[in-house]
Amino acid sequence: MSSPEQPESAASVKPPAKDPMKSFRGVMAGTLILEAITVGLALPVVARLGGGVGTVKGWTVIAVAVALVLCCGVLRRSWIVPVILALQVVLIVFLFFITAIGVIGLLFLAFWLWALWLRREVARRMAAGTLPFQQQ
């Protein structure tokens, strides 16, 4: 009358392998939200130096901030990385109009390039089987 015996197959089931790319999507989502907040906080700069929020510059900054938030919902899609990089280019173009917003674009572009390099490195190590969770 002890505890019931577990079937042999249940005892030999291994836990699923960890997916490092799933955690990378979390990092991407967090970065996109932080970038959207940063770009949104640049609206007073546009109001002061760019002729106002109601101008093309103001609406462009608002559109980029909204697009960054919307990108969080489609991070599983294969086309999202080029879209994120294109949004960085839009911000960098502001170097010619409002330097502060262009600098935001450059800083976040540097982060995205670094993060994409890390993702490539993890994928390479995963394919080679040298990640710590792949070791016995």
C-alpha contacts under 8 A as a table, 3 or more apart, distances in Angstrom:
res1	aa1	res2	aa2	distance
6	Q	10	A	6.59
6	Q	11	A	6.92
7	P	10	A	5.52
7	P	11	A	6.81
8	E	11	A	5.46
8	E	12	S	6.69
9	S	12	S	5.36
9	S	13	V	6.52
10	A	13	V	5.46
18	K	133	F	7.53
19	D	22	K	5.56
19	D	23	S	7.30
20	P	23	S	5.39
20	P	24	F	6.44
20	P	122	V	7.69
21	M	24	F	4.78
21	M	25	R	6.33
21	M	119	R	7.55
22	K	25	R	5.23
22	K	26	G	6.71
23	S	26	G	5.02
23	S	27	V	6.48
24	F	27	V	5.01
24	F	28	M	6.19
24	F	119	R	7.36
25	R	28	M	4.90
25	R	29	A	6.10
25	R	75	L	6.48
25	R	76	R	7.67
26	G	29	A	5.07
26	G	30	G	6.18
27	V	30	G	5.16
27	V	31	T	6.09
28	M	31	T	5.11
28	M	32	L	6.07
28	M	72	C	7.76
28	M	75	L	7.81
29	A	32	L	5.12
29	A	33	I	6.29
29	A	72	C	5.17
29	A	75	L	7.54
30	G	33	I	5.24
30	G	34	L	6.20
31	T	34	L	5.04
31	T	35	E	5.96
32	L	35	E	5.04
32	L	36	A	6.05
32	L	68	L	5.64
32	L	69	V	6.43
32	L	71	C	7.50
32	L	72	C	6.74
33	I	36	A	5.02
33	I	37	I	6.21
33	I	68	L	6.98
33	I	69	V	5.94
33	I	72	C	7.73
34	L	37	I	5.12
34	L	38	T	6.17
35	E	38	T	4.96
35	E	39	V	6.06
35	E	65	A	7.69
35	E	68	L	7.36
35	E	108	F	7.37
36	A	39	V	5.13
36	A	40	G	5.96
36	A	64	V	7.72
36	A	65	A	4.58
36	A	66	V	7.11
36	A	68	L	5.67
36	A	69	V	6.32
37	I	40	G	4.97
37	I	41	L	6.08
37	I	65	A	7.36
38	T	41	L	5.08
38	T	42	A	6.46
38	T	104	I	7.92
39	V	42	A	5.08
39	V	43	L	7.15
39	V	61	V	6.87
39	V	62	I	7.93
39	V	64	V	7.80
39	V	65	A	5.88
39	V	101	I	7.47
39	V	104	I	7.56
40	G	43	L	5.60
40	G	61	V	7.43
40	G	62	I	6.83
40	G	65	A	6.08
41	L	44	P	6.84
42	A	45	V	5.24
42	A	46	V	6.60
42	A	101	I	6.87
43	L	46	V	4.94
43	L	47	A	6.14
43	L	53	V	6.81
43	L	58	G	6.93
43	L	61	V	7.26
43	L	62	I	7.82
44	P	47	A	4.83
44	P	48	R	6.09
44	P	53	V	7.94
45	V	48	R	5.12
45	V	49	L	5.76
45	V	50	G	7.14
45	V	100	A	7.85
46	V	49	L	5.30
46	V	50	G	4.42
46	V	51	G	6.77
46	V	52	G	5.90
46	V	53	V	6.11
46	V	57	K	7.15
46	V	58	G	5.99
46	V	98	I	7.43
47	A	50	G	5.78
47	A	51	G	5.91
47	A	52	G	3.79
47	A	53	V	5.02
47	A	58	G	7.34
48	R	51	G	6.53
48	R	52	G	6.41
49	L	52	G	7.49
49	L	98	I	7.05
50	G	53	V	7.70
50	G	55	T	7.84
50	G	57	K	6.63
50	G	58	G	7.39
50	G	97	F	7.49
50	G	98	I	6.60
51	G	55	T	6.57
52	G	55	T	5.76
52	G	58	G	6.46
53	V	56	V	7.99
53	V	57	K	7.21
53	V	58	G	4.09
53	V	59	W	6.59
54	G	57	K	7.92
54	G	58	G	5.69
54	G	59	W	6.40
55	T	58	G	5.16
55	T	59	W	6.28
56	V	59	W	5.17
56	V	60	T	5.98
57	K	60	T	5.10
57	K	61	V	6.29
58	G	61	V	5.24
58	G	62	I	6.30
59	W	62	I	5.01
59	W	63	A	6.00
60	T	63	A	5.00
60	T	64	V	6.13
61	V	64	V	5.16
61	V	65	A	6.25
61	V	91	L	7.94
62	I	65	A	5.16
62	I	66	V	6.23
63	A	66	V	5.15
63	A	67	A	5.99
64	V	67	A	4.97
64	V	68	L	6.10
64	V	87	L	6.61
64	V	90	V	7.98
64	V	91	L	7.97
65	A	68	L	5.18
65	A	69	V	6.54
66	V	69	V	5.21
66	V	70	L	6.23
67	A	70	L	4.96
67	A	71	C	6.08
68	L	71	C	5.17
68	L	72	C	7.03
68	L	84	I	7.50
68	L	87	L	7.80
69	V	72	C	5.58
69	V	73	G	7.75
70	L	73	G	5.68
70	L	74	V	7.43
71	C	74	V	5.44
71	C	75	L	6.42
71	C	80	I	7.11
71	C	84	I	7.63
72	C	75	L	5.66
74	V	77	R	5.71
74	V	80	I	6.95
75	L	78	S	7.91
75	L	80	I	6.09
76	R	80	I	7.71
77	R	80	I	5.79
78	S	81	V	7.21
79	W	82	P	5.96
79	W	83	V	6.68
80	I	83	V	5.05
80	I	84	I	6.18
81	V	84	I	5.11
81	V	85	L	6.22
82	P	85	L	5.04
82	P	86	A	6.01
83	V	86	A	4.99
83	V	87	L	6.28
84	I	87	L	5.13
84	I	88	Q	6.44
85	L	88	Q	4.97
85	L	89	V	6.36
85	L	109	L	7.19
85	L	112	W	7.77
86	A	89	V	4.98
86	A	90	V	6.34
87	L	90	V	5.02
87	L	91	L	6.41
88	Q	91	L	5.10
88	Q	92	I	6.16
88	Q	105	G	5.27
88	Q	106	L	7.40
88	Q	108	F	7.17
88	Q	109	L	5.88
89	V	92	I	4.90
89	V	93	V	6.19
89	V	105	G	7.12
90	V	93	V	5.26
90	V	94	F	7.02
90	V	105	G	7.85
91	L	94	F	5.40
91	L	95	L	7.74
91	L	101	I	6.33
91	L	102	G	5.33
91	L	104	I	7.25
91	L	105	G	4.72
91	L	106	L	7.84
92	I	95	L	5.62
92	I	101	I	7.36
92	I	102	G	4.29
92	I	103	V	6.96
92	I	104	I	7.73
92	I	105	G	4.90
92	I	106	L	6.06
93	V	96	F	6.15
93	V	97	F	7.67
93	V	102	G	6.33
94	F	97	F	4.97
94	F	98	I	5.33
94	F	99	T	6.26
94	F	101	I	5.94
94	F	102	G	4.63
95	L	98	I	5.62
95	L	99	T	4.32
95	L	100	A	7.26
95	L	101	I	6.83
95	L	102	G	4.17
95	L	103	V	6.92
96	F	99	T	6.54
96	F	102	G	7.78
98	I	101	I	5.85
98	I	102	G	6.65
99	T	102	G	5.04
99	T	103	V	6.21
100	A	103	V	5.16
100	A	104	I	6.50
101	I	104	I	5.02
101	I	105	G	6.41
102	G	105	G	5.00
102	G	106	L	6.29
103	V	106	L	4.97
103	V	107	L	6.17
104	I	107	L	5.23
104	I	108	F	6.23
105	G	108	F	5.31
105	G	109	L	5.92
106	L	109	L	5.01
106	L	110	A	6.19
107	L	110	A	5.20
107	L	111	F	6.49
108	F	111	F	4.94
108	F	112	W	6.14
109	L	112	W	5.05
109	L	113	L	6.12
110	A	113	L	5.28
110	A	114	W	6.25
111	F	114	W	5.11
111	F	115	A	6.08
112	W	115	A	4.99
112	W	116	L	6.02
113	L	116	L	5.16
113	L	117	W	6.16
114	W	117	W	5.07
114	W	118	L	6.27
115	A	118	L	5.00
115	A	119	R	6.20
116	L	119	R	4.95
116	L	120	R	6.20
117	W	120	R	5.12
117	W	121	E	6.20
118	L	121	E	4.98
118	L	122	V	6.16
119	R	122	V	5.15
119	R	123	A	6.17
120	R	123	A	5.09
120	R	124	R	6.13
121	E	124	R	5.04
121	E	125	R	6.19
122	V	125	R	5.09
122	V	126	M	5.93
122	V	131	L	7.82
123	A	126	M	4.98
123	A	127	A	6.13
124	R	127	A	5.20
124	R	128	A	6.30
125	R	128	A	4.96
125	R	129	G	5.99
125	R	130	T	5.34
125	R	131	L	5.92
126	M	129	G	4.97
126	M	130	T	6.25
126	M	131	L	5.84
126	M	134	Q	7.94
127	A	130	T	7.94
129	G	134	Q	5.93
129	G	135	Q	7.59
130	T	134	Q	6.42
130	T	135	Q	6.90
131	L	134	Q	5.34
131	L	135	Q	6.86
132	P	135	Q	5.44
133	F	136	Q	7.88
